[in-house]
Amino acid sequence: MEKTRFYPPVWATAPFTYDVVRQWYVHDKSVKELVLKNAFLESYEVSELDLNITKLAVIDTDGNEQPIIDFPGQNSVKIKGMSSGHFLKSSDIVSWKPGTYSILRVYFDKENMEFIQGDGTVKTVSRFDYFDFTLEKELTLTKSEETEIKLWFDLAPKRGNNLFRLFNDWIKRKKELLPRLASDLG
């Protein structure tokens, strides 16, 4: 009996990778993708945020605040910019009231809040209770909607010299840990 070998084409996908199965059943659900900007974070060239988010709310053009999601407990959430390809997505369906929304407010706990700038420096800041992110395009809803949301944060991209800096810091640490041979010989 002769063996036959089968080589699938390179572009064939495995049927159960990532969340493909979930996407088969969500074709009828709507997903709102929101691109968010913050001028304060842009001025400091922040590329990542590490926050303990407690609540998300949207603010309409009249200044009325509508809560979207409450986060139980203290879970640290790492927020990265659009350039990294990361986003936050709601795990449940969120209900929206009719209106025109222009701002997303992110409430967080002041403890253990960190900014990571584009050059890799980490700063701890504890004077804010929330950040207001403006929506790139205003979101107008004419009727009550239940949808999932995807949040894309427009933050500064990381600079390319980070790998060199990490490698250089690693070498410096190794040198500090090794004993000096000159003192051992004497």
C-alpha positions as CSV (number, residue, x, y, z in Angstrom):
1,M,0.0,0.0,0.0
2,E,1.3,3.4,-1.0
3,K,1.3,6.4,1.3
4,T,-0.2,9.6,0.0
5,R,0.8,12.8,1.6
6,F,-1.5,15.7,1.8
7,Y,-0.1,19.2,2.2
8,P,-2.8,21.9,2.8
9,P,-2.2,25.2,1.1
10,V,-0.4,27.9,3.1
11,W,-3.5,30.1,3.3
12,A,-5.8,27.4,4.8
13,T,-7.0,28.4,8.3
14,A,-7.5,26.2,11.3
15,P,-11.2,26.1,12.0
16,F,-11.0,26.8,15.7
17,T,-8.4,29.5,16.0
18,Y,-8.9,32.6,18.2
19,D,-12.6,33.5,18.3
20,V,-13.7,32.2,14.9
21,V,-16.4,30.0,16.3
22,R,-17.9,32.9,18.3
23,Q,-17.9,35.1,15.2
24,W,-20.0,32.5,13.3
25,Y,-22.9,33.2,15.7
26,V,-22.6,37.0,16.1
27,H,-23.2,38.1,12.5
28,D,-26.5,39.6,13.5
29,K,-25.1,41.6,16.4
30,S,-23.8,45.1,15.9
31,V,-20.4,46.3,17.1
32,K,-19.6,50.0,17.6
33,E,-16.0,50.8,17.0
34,L,-14.9,54.0,18.7
35,V,-11.5,55.8,18.2
36,L,-10.6,57.8,21.3
37,K,-8.2,60.7,21.7
38,N,-7.0,62.6,24.7
39,A,-5.0,65.9,24.3
40,F,-3.3,65.6,27.7
41,L,-1.9,62.1,27.0
42,E,-0.8,63.3,23.5
43,S,1.2,66.2,25.0
44,Y,3.1,63.8,27.2
45,E,3.6,61.2,24.4
46,V,2.0,58.4,26.4
47,S,2.0,55.1,24.6
48,E,0.5,52.8,27.3
49,L,-1.7,53.2,30.3
50,D,-2.0,50.8,33.2
51,L,-5.2,51.6,35.1
52,N,-7.6,50.1,37.6
53,I,-10.8,51.0,35.7
54,T,-13.9,51.2,37.8
55,K,-16.5,52.6,35.3
56,L,-17.0,53.7,31.7
57,A,-19.5,56.4,30.8
58,V,-20.4,58.4,27.7
59,I,-21.2,62.1,27.7
60,D,-23.6,63.5,25.1
61,T,-23.3,66.9,23.4
62,D,-25.6,68.4,26.1
63,G,-23.2,67.3,28.9
64,N,-25.4,64.5,30.3
65,E,-23.5,61.5,31.5
66,Q,-24.8,57.9,30.8
67,P,-23.0,55.0,32.5
68,I,-22.1,52.1,30.2
69,I,-20.2,49.5,32.2
70,D,-19.2,49.1,35.8
71,F,-16.2,47.1,36.6
72,P,-16.5,45.1,39.8
73,G,-13.3,44.7,41.9
74,Q,-9.9,46.0,41.1
75,N,-8.5,44.7,37.9
76,S,-5.5,46.3,36.3
77,V,-6.2,47.0,32.6
78,K,-3.3,47.7,30.3
79,I,-4.4,50.1,27.5
80,K,-2.1,50.3,24.4
81,G,-2.4,52.6,21.4
82,M,-3.8,51.9,18.0
83,S,-0.4,51.5,16.5
84,S,0.1,48.3,18.6
85,G,-3.1,46.8,17.2
86,H,-4.7,46.4,20.7
87,F,-8.2,47.4,21.6
88,L,-10.7,46.9,24.4
89,K,-13.9,45.1,23.6
90,S,-16.9,44.6,25.8
91,S,-17.7,41.0,26.7
92,D,-21.4,41.7,27.1
93,I,-24.0,43.7,25.2
94,V,-24.2,47.3,26.2
95,S,-27.4,49.4,26.1
96,W,-27.2,52.9,24.7
97,K,-29.9,55.6,25.0
98,P,-30.7,57.7,21.9
99,G,-28.5,60.8,21.5
100,T,-25.3,62.2,20.1
101,Y,-22.2,61.2,22.1
102,S,-18.9,63.0,21.8
103,I,-16.9,62.0,25.0
104,L,-16.1,58.7,26.7
105,R,-15.2,59.1,30.3
106,V,-13.0,56.4,31.9
107,Y,-13.1,56.3,35.7
108,F,-10.3,54.6,37.6
109,D,-8.8,54.1,41.0
110,K,-5.9,56.4,41.7
111,E,-3.7,53.6,43.2
112,N,-1.1,51.9,41.0
113,M,-1.8,54.1,38.0
114,E,1.1,54.3,35.5
115,F,1.9,56.0,32.2
116,I,4.4,54.5,29.9
117,Q,5.8,57.0,27.4
118,G,7.0,56.3,23.9
119,D,10.6,56.2,25.0
120,G,9.9,53.5,27.6
121,T,10.0,55.7,30.8
122,V,7.4,54.9,33.4
123,K,5.6,57.6,35.4
124,T,3.2,57.1,38.3
125,V,0.5,59.7,38.5
126,S,-2.2,59.8,41.1
127,R,-3.9,63.2,40.8
128,F,-6.7,62.2,38.4
129,D,-10.0,60.4,39.0
130,Y,-11.0,60.0,35.3
131,F,-9.9,60.7,31.8
132,D,-12.1,62.2,29.1
133,F,-11.5,60.8,25.7
134,T,-13.1,62.6,22.7
135,L,-14.6,60.4,20.0
136,E,-13.0,60.9,16.6
137,K,-16.5,60.9,15.0
138,E,-19.5,61.8,17.1
139,L,-21.8,58.8,17.6
140,T,-25.4,59.5,16.8
141,L,-28.1,57.1,17.8
142,T,-31.8,57.6,16.9
143,K,-33.2,54.7,18.8
144,S,-32.3,52.7,21.9
145,E,-29.6,50.2,20.9
146,E,-28.0,47.1,22.4
147,T,-24.5,46.5,20.9
148,E,-21.0,45.5,21.7
149,I,-18.3,48.2,21.8
150,K,-14.7,48.2,20.6
151,L,-12.5,50.9,22.0
152,W,-9.4,52.0,20.0
153,F,-7.1,54.4,21.9
154,D,-5.1,56.9,19.8
155,L,-1.9,57.0,21.8
156,A,1.7,57.8,20.8
157,P,3.5,54.9,19.2
158,K,6.5,53.4,20.9
159,R,9.9,54.5,19.6
160,G,12.1,52.0,17.8
161,N,15.2,52.4,20.2
162,N,13.4,50.5,23.0
163,L,15.0,47.2,22.1
164,F,18.5,48.7,22.1
165,R,17.8,50.4,25.4
166,L,16.5,47.1,27.0
167,F,19.5,45.2,25.8
168,N,21.8,47.9,27.1
169,D,20.1,47.9,30.5
170,W,20.3,44.1,30.6
171,I,24.1,44.2,30.0
172,K,24.6,46.8,32.7
173,R,22.6,44.7,35.2
174,K,24.7,41.7,34.3
175,K,27.9,43.6,34.9
176,E,26.7,44.8,38.3
177,L,26.0,41.2,39.4
178,L,29.4,39.7,38.3
179,P,32.2,40.0,40.9
180,R,35.3,41.9,39.8
181,L,38.3,39.6,39.1
182,A,40.9,42.2,40.0
183,S,39.8,42.3,43.7
184,D,39.8,38.5,43.8
185,L,43.4,38.1,42.6
186,G,45.0,40.5,45.1
